[in-house]
């Protein structure tokens, strides 16, 4: 197959869940298919990135939009637009023109819109079979964020964006020829937006070779607890803030020697303030593997967010026990009490973590089961499933005149099709 893959933002470094998922699938798709990645980004021109991505994925087309980084002023400038800010800020006339040119003349068998952020750069009339790769149900993510936000002004903004996103996402899910979700949970949520036969599930994967090779026996000799994730993402900031405030004191009281390590790039000021005698904030690290090796237990205390947590499968592949909230493990094929412990109250979370730190037999049983479960989800298997879905979309007798596409896009703004794009740009 000839595949055009369009992604907003830089794909390298591979340091977030979405990047990890996209990068691993793209690398493996190239083995049997002709894949062209269109990678576009804003901010300052980054020649090193353009060179590096071309080395990782030869044939990549890069577009530097020059769009400024996100800011309050930029948000206010786009406030009256119908589409949500997290979409309009990644929309560029230059990228729209490039996508339209690449898709002219049936050059590709199928196109992939990676994340909703890139969606407005696709033509209103989708003549090439096009798949929306939904790593999250974005409207659910924004709604949760609004629900847990303490700052009144931020909560108002999040509620506005949640409402915009729900309206936009419903239309976008219906506009594309097919949708790929990352979990059965996400598929069920999106089935309220369109016929669920138009949605396929391709679950999250893990690089088994990398993480299995890094497994070592009995390295974790100390009661070290870790959280791994990008520390400039609101869901992760809220998670560690909640954990340190409502859970950690009880753990420290029961296990005085316990230490908590927050591992992840660009820690927000709220995260940095959590550092103490028993809490370490690492900032950006070269590799998370050594931190997993040293850890006794991995935690995922998320209360907001969506999609699936790749870091859980990474920890499981390393043979590490995890305590997570239900939201943190949402959409993953895990089994509470067998290969993971789930806890949604501070008390239960603390009790579960204390049990793993003080009961070697329990922890080792969870570790063994976790490693066995993760072994089912190597990226090679996941990519085969992704490729099958794309091939099925190519075989579909899609409406080449775009009848399915135009009226839905226009409905976003309550305007005619010709007014649709100008309303959101």
C-alpha positions as CSV (number, residue, x, y, z in Angstrom):
1,X,0.0,0.0,0.0
2,X,1.0,3.6,-0.6
3,X,0.2,5.4,2.7
4,X,0.3,9.2,3.5
5,X,0.6,9.8,7.2
6,X,0.0,13.4,8.4
7,X,1.2,14.3,11.9
8,X,1.1,17.7,13.7
9,X,4.2,18.6,15.7
10,X,7.7,16.9,15.8
11,X,7.8,13.2,16.0
12,X,11.2,13.2,17.6
13,X,12.3,12.8,20.3
14,X,10.1,9.9,21.0
15,X,9.2,11.0,24.5
16,X,5.4,11.0,24.8
17,X,2.8,8.2,24.6
18,X,1.4,9.4,21.3
19,X,4.9,9.8,19.7
20,X,5.9,6.3,20.9
21,X,2.7,4.8,19.4
22,X,3.0,6.6,16.1
23,X,6.8,6.1,15.7
24,X,6.7,2.3,16.4
25,X,3.8,1.7,14.0
26,X,5.3,3.9,11.3
27,X,8.7,2.2,11.5
28,X,7.1,-1.3,11.2
29,X,4.6,-0.3,8.5
30,X,7.5,0.8,6.2
31,X,8.7,-2.8,6.1
32,X,5.9,-3.9,3.8
33,X,4.4,-0.6,2.5
34,X,5.4,2.7,0.8
35,X,4.9,5.2,3.6
36,X,5.3,9.0,3.4
37,X,5.2,10.9,6.6
38,X,4.2,14.6,6.4
39,X,5.6,16.1,9.6
40,X,4.8,19.7,10.2
41,X,5.8,21.9,13.2
42,X,5.7,25.5,14.4
43,X,8.1,27.6,16.5
44,X,11.7,28.2,15.4
45,X,13.0,26.4,12.4
46,X,14.8,23.1,13.5
47,X,17.1,21.9,10.7
48,X,18.5,19.2,13.0
49,X,15.0,17.7,13.5
50,X,14.3,17.8,9.7
51,X,17.6,15.9,9.1
52,X,17.0,13.4,12.0
53,X,13.5,12.5,11.0
54,X,14.6,11.9,7.4
55,X,17.2,9.5,8.8
56,X,14.7,7.6,10.9
57,X,11.9,7.6,8.3
58,X,13.4,8.2,4.8
59,X,11.1,10.1,2.4
60,X,9.6,12.2,5.2
61,X,8.2,15.6,4.0
62,X,8.7,18.3,6.6
63,X,6.9,21.6,6.7
64,X,7.9,24.4,9.1
65,X,4.8,26.5,9.6
66,X,6.4,29.2,11.7
67,X,3.3,29.3,13.9
68,X,4.2,30.6,17.4
69,X,4.1,28.4,20.4
70,X,0.9,28.2,22.4
71,X,0.2,31.3,24.6
72,X,-2.7,33.1,26.3
73,X,-2.5,35.7,23.6
74,X,-2.7,33.1,20.8
75,X,-5.6,31.5,22.5
76,X,-7.5,34.7,22.8
77,X,-6.8,35.4,19.1
78,X,-8.5,32.1,18.2
79,X,-11.3,32.3,20.8
80,X,-14.1,33.1,18.4
81,X,-13.3,30.2,16.1
82,X,-15.8,27.3,16.1
83,X,-13.2,24.6,16.2
84,X,-11.3,24.0,19.5
85,X,-8.0,25.7,20.1
86,X,-6.1,22.3,20.2
87,X,-7.2,21.9,16.6
88,X,-6.9,25.4,15.2
89,X,-3.4,26.0,16.5
90,X,-2.2,23.1,14.4
91,X,-4.0,24.2,11.3
92,X,-2.0,25.9,8.6
93,X,-2.7,27.0,5.0
94,X,0.7,25.8,3.9
95,X,0.0,22.4,5.3
96,X,-3.5,22.3,3.8
97,X,-1.9,23.1,0.4
98,X,0.8,20.4,0.8
99,X,-1.8,17.7,1.9
100,X,-4.1,18.6,-1.0
101,X,-1.1,18.4,-3.5
102,X,0.0,15.1,-2.1
103,X,-3.5,13.6,-2.4
104,X,-4.1,14.8,-5.9
105,X,-4.3,12.2,-8.6
106,X,-4.8,9.1,-6.5
107,X,-1.1,9.0,-5.6
108,X,-1.9,7.2,-2.3
109,X,-4.1,4.3,-1.5
110,X,-4.9,5.5,1.9
111,X,-4.1,8.5,4.2
112,X,-3.8,8.6,8.0
113,X,-4.7,11.7,10.0
114,X,-2.7,11.1,13.2
115,X,-4.5,12.7,16.1
116,X,-7.5,15.1,15.7
117,X,-5.1,18.0,15.8
118,X,-4.2,17.5,12.1
119,X,-7.7,17.1,10.9
120,X,-8.5,20.6,9.5
121,X,-5.5,20.3,7.2
122,X,-7.3,17.6,5.2
123,X,-9.6,18.6,2.3
124,X,-13.3,19.0,3.0
125,X,-13.9,16.4,0.3
126,X,-11.9,13.3,1.0
127,X,-11.3,11.6,-2.3
128,X,-8.6,9.4,-1.0
129,X,-9.7,6.9,1.7
130,X,-8.7,8.5,4.9
131,X,-8.4,7.2,8.4
132,X,-8.6,9.2,11.6
133,X,-6.1,7.7,14.2
134,X,-7.7,8.7,17.5
135,X,-5.2,8.2,20.4
136,X,-7.7,9.7,22.8
137,X,-11.4,10.7,22.9
138,X,-10.5,14.3,23.1
139,X,-13.9,15.6,24.3
140,X,-13.8,13.1,27.3
141,X,-10.3,14.3,28.1
142,X,-11.3,18.0,28.2
143,X,-14.4,17.2,30.2
144,X,-12.4,15.4,32.9
145,X,-9.9,18.2,33.0
146,X,-12.6,20.8,33.5
147,X,-14.1,18.7,36.3
148,X,-10.9,18.4,38.3
149,X,-9.5,22.0,37.7
150,X,-9.4,24.0,40.9
151,X,-8.6,27.4,39.3
152,X,-12.0,29.1,38.3
153,X,-10.6,30.8,35.2
154,X,-8.9,27.7,33.9
155,X,-12.0,25.7,34.7
156,X,-14.1,28.1,32.6
157,X,-11.7,27.8,29.7
158,X,-11.6,24.0,29.9
159,X,-15.4,23.8,29.9
160,X,-15.5,26.0,26.8
161,X,-12.9,23.9,25.1
162,X,-14.7,20.7,26.1
163,X,-18.0,22.0,24.6
164,X,-16.2,23.0,21.4
165,X,-14.3,19.7,21.2
166,X,-17.5,17.6,21.7
167,X,-19.1,19.3,18.8
168,X,-16.1,19.2,16.6
169,X,-15.1,15.7,17.4
170,X,-18.5,14.3,16.7
171,X,-18.3,15.8,13.2
172,X,-14.7,14.8,12.6
173,X,-15.4,11.2,13.6
174,X,-18.2,11.1,11.1
175,X,-16.3,12.9,8.4
176,X,-13.4,10.5,7.9
177,X,-13.9,7.2,6.1
178,X,-12.8,5.2,9.1
179,X,-11.6,5.7,12.7
180,X,-8.9,3.8,14.6
181,X,-9.3,3.8,18.4
182,X,-6.7,2.6,20.8
183,X,-9.1,0.8,23.1
184,X,-12.5,-0.8,23.3
185,X,-13.4,1.8,25.9
186,X,-12.7,4.6,23.4
187,X,-14.5,2.8,20.6
188,X,-17.6,2.6,22.8
189,X,-17.4,6.4,23.5
190,X,-17.1,7.2,19.9
191,X,-19.9,4.8,18.9
192,X,-22.2,7.5,20.2
193,X,-20.8,9.8,17.4
194,X,-21.0,7.5,14.5
195,X,-21.9,3.9,13.4
196,X,-19.5,1.7,15.4
197,X,-18.8,-0.4,12.3
198,X,-16.8,2.5,11.1
199,X,-14.5,2.2,14.2
200,X,-11.7,-0.3,14.6
201,X,-9.6,-0.9,17.7
202,X,-5.8,-1.2,17.4
203,X,-4.6,-1.5,21.0
204,X,-1.4,-0.1,22.6
205,X,1.8,-2.0,22.2
206,X,5.2,-2.3,23.8
207,X,8.8,-2.9,22.5
208,X,9.2,-6.3,24.1
209,X,12.8,-6.7,22.8
210,X,13.9,-3.5,24.4
211,X,12.2,-3.9,27.8
212,X,12.6,-7.6,28.2
213,X,16.4,-7.3,27.5
214,X,16.5,-4.7,30.3
215,X,14.9,-6.9,32.9
216,X,17.2,-7.9,35.7
217,X,16.5,-10.0,38.7
218,X,16.2,-8.5,42.2
219,X,17.7,-5.1,41.3
220,X,14.9,-3.3,43.3
221,X,16.3,-3.8,46.8
222,X,14.8,-0.5,48.1
223,X,11.2,0.6,48.5
224,X,11.4,3.0,45.5
225,X,8.1,4.0,43.9
226,X,8.2,5.7,40.4
227,X,5.9,7.6,38.2
228,X,7.0,8.0,34.5
229,X,5.4,10.5,32.1
230,X,5.7,13.9,30.5
231,X,5.6,16.3,33.4
232,X,4.3,19.2,31.4
233,X,1.0,17.5,30.6
234,X,-1.9,18.5,32.9
235,X,-3.1,15.0,33.5
236,X,0.3,13.9,34.8
237,X,0.7,17.1,36.8
238,X,-2.6,16.5,38.5
239,X,-1.7,12.8,39.1
240,X,1.5,13.4,41.0
241,X,0.0,16.4,42.9
242,X,-2.9,14.2,44.0
243,X,-0.6,11.3,44.9
244,X,1.8,13.4,47.0
245,X,-1.0,15.2,48.8
246,X,-3.5,12.4,49.4
247,X,-1.6,9.1,49.2
248,X,2.0,9.5,50.0
249,X,1.8,10.5,53.6
250,X,0.0,7.2,54.5
251,X,2.7,5.3,52.6
252,X,5.5,7.1,54.3
253,X,4.0,6.4,57.7
254,X,3.7,2.7,57.0
255,X,7.0,2.4,55.1
256,X,9.4,5.0,56.5
257,X,12.1,4.2,54.1
258,X,10.0,4.6,51.0
259,X,11.0,7.0,48.3
260,X,9.0,8.5,45.4
261,X,10.7,9.4,42.1
262,X,8.9,11.5,39.4
263,X,10.5,10.7,36.1
264,X,9.7,12.8,33.0
265,X,10.6,15.8,30.9
266,X,9.8,19.5,31.4
267,X,8.5,19.3,35.0
268,X,5.9,22.0,35.6
269,X,6.6,24.4,38.5
270,X,3.8,22.6,40.4
271,X,5.7,19.4,40.1
272,X,9.1,20.9,41.0
273,X,7.5,22.2,44.3
274,X,6.7,18.6,45.3
275,X,10.4,17.7,45.7
276,X,11.4,16.9,49.3
277,X,13.5,14.5,51.4
278,X,11.4,11.6,50.2
279,X,10.3,12.9,46.7
280,X,12.7,13.3,43.8
281,X,11.9,15.1,40.5
282,X,14.3,14.1,37.8
283,X,13.4,16.2,34.8
284,X,14.3,14.9,31.4
285,X,16.2,11.6,31.4
286,X,18.2,9.8,28.7
287,X,16.3,6.6,29.3
288,X,13.5,5.4,31.6
289,X,14.9,1.9,31.7
290,X,17.3,2.4,34.6
291,X,14.6,4.0,36.7
292,X,12.2,1.0,36.0
293,X,15.1,-1.3,37.0
294,X,15.6,0.4,40.3
295,X,11.9,0.7,41.2
296,X,10.0,-1.7,43.4
297,X,6.6,-0.4,42.2
298,X,5.3,1.7,39.3
299,X,2.3,4.0,39.9
300,X,-0.3,5.6,37.6
301,X,-2.5,7.8,39.8
302,X,-4.3,9.5,36.9
303,X,-7.7,11.2,37.5
304,X,-8.0,12.9,34.1
305,X,-6.8,12.1,30.6
306,X,-7.8,9.7,28.0
307,X,-6.4,7.1,25.6
308,X,-4.2,4.4,27.0
309,X,-1.0,4.6,29.1
310,X,1.9,3.0,27.2
311,X,4.0,3.4,30.4
312,X,1.9,0.7,32.1
313,X,2.8,-1.9,29.4
314,X,6.5,-0.8,29.5
315,X,6.6,-1.4,33.3
316,X,4.8,-4.7,32.9
317,X,7.2,-5.8,30.2
318,X,10.0,-5.0,32.7
319,X,8.3,-7.3,35.2
320,X,7.3,-4.4,37.5
321,X,4.1,-4.3,39.6
322,X,1.8,-1.3,39.0
323,X,-0.8,0.4,41.1
324,X,-3.1,2.5,39.0
325,X,-6.4,4.3,39.1
326,X,-9.1,2.9,36.8
327,X,-8.7,5.9,34.5
328,X,-4.9,5.4,34.4
329,X,-5.4,1.8,33.2
330,X,-8.4,2.6,31.1
331,X,-8.6,0.7,27.8
332,X,-5.7,-1.6,28.6
333,X,-6.0,-5.4,28.7
334,X,-5.1,-5.8,32.4
335,X,-6.7,-7.7,35.2
336,X,-7.1,-6.2,38.7
337,X,-5.5,-8.4,41.4
338,X,-3.7,-10.6,38.9
339,X,-1.3,-8.4,36.8
340,X,-2.1,-5.0,38.3
341,X,-3.7,-3.4,41.3
342,X,-6.5,-0.8,40.7
343,X,-7.4,1.8,43.3
344,X,-9.6,4.8,42.9
345,X,-9.6,6.2,46.4
346,X,-6.6,7.6,48.2
347,X,-7.1,5.0,51.0
348,X,-7.2,2.1,48.7
349,X,-4.3,3.4,46.6
350,X,-2.1,3.7,49.7
351,X,-3.1,0.3,51.0
352,X,-2.3,-1.3,47.6
353,X,1.0,0.4,47.4
354,X,1.9,-0.5,51.0
355,X,1.0,-4.1,50.4
356,X,3.3,-4.3,47.4
357,X,6.2,-2.6,49.2
358,X,5.9,-4.9,52.3
359,X,4.8,-8.2,50.8
360,X,7.5,-9.7,48.5
361,X,5.4,-12.7,47.7
362,X,2.5,-10.6,46.5
363,X,4.7,-8.3,44.5
364,X,6.5,-11.1,42.8
365,X,3.3,-12.8,41.8
366,X,2.0,-9.5,40.3
367,X,5.3,-9.0,38.5
368,X,5.3,-12.4,36.9
369,X,1.7,-12.0,35.7
370,X,2.4,-8.5,34.4
371,X,5.3,-9.7,32.3
372,X,3.2,-12.5,30.8
373,X,0.4,-10.1,30.0
374,X,2.6,-7.5,28.3
375,X,4.2,-10.2,26.1
376,X,0.9,-10.4,24.1
377,X,1.3,-6.8,22.9
378,X,4.6,-6.4,21.0
379,X,4.5,-3.6,18.4
380,X,5.0,-6.1,15.6
381,X,1.7,-7.6,16.4
382,X,0.0,-4.3,16.9
383,X,1.3,-3.0,13.5
384,X,-0.1,-6.1,11.7
385,X,-3.5,-5.2,13.1
386,X,-3.1,-1.5,12.0
387,X,-2.1,-2.6,8.5
388,X,-5.1,-4.9,8.3
389,X,-7.4,-2.0,9.1
390,X,-5.8,0.2,6.5
391,X,-6.1,-2.5,3.9
392,X,-9.8,-3.0,4.7
393,X,-10.4,0.7,4.2
394,X,-8.7,0.7,0.8
395,X,-11.0,-2.2,-0.2
396,X,-14.1,-0.3,0.8
397,X,-16.3,1.2,-1.9
398,X,-16.0,4.7,-0.5
399,X,-17.9,7.7,-1.9
400,X,-15.2,9.2,-4.1
401,X,-17.4,12.3,-4.6
402,X,-17.1,13.1,-1.0
403,X,-20.8,13.2,-0.2
404,X,-20.1,11.8,3.2
405,X,-17.5,14.4,4.0
406,X,-18.6,17.9,3.1
407,X,-21.9,18.4,4.9
408,X,-20.5,17.1,8.2
409,X,-17.5,19.5,8.1
410,X,-19.8,22.4,7.3
411,X,-22.1,21.4,10.2
412,X,-19.2,22.3,12.6
413,X,-19.9,26.0,12.0
414,X,-23.5,26.0,11.0
415,X,-22.4,27.3,7.6
416,X,-22.3,26.2,4.0
417,X,-19.5,24.0,2.8
418,X,-17.7,26.9,1.1
419,X,-17.7,28.9,4.4
420,X,-16.6,25.9,6.5
421,X,-12.8,26.2,6.1
422,X,-12.6,30.0,6.4
423,X,-14.7,29.8,9.6
424,X,-12.1,27.7,11.5
425,X,-8.8,29.0,10.0
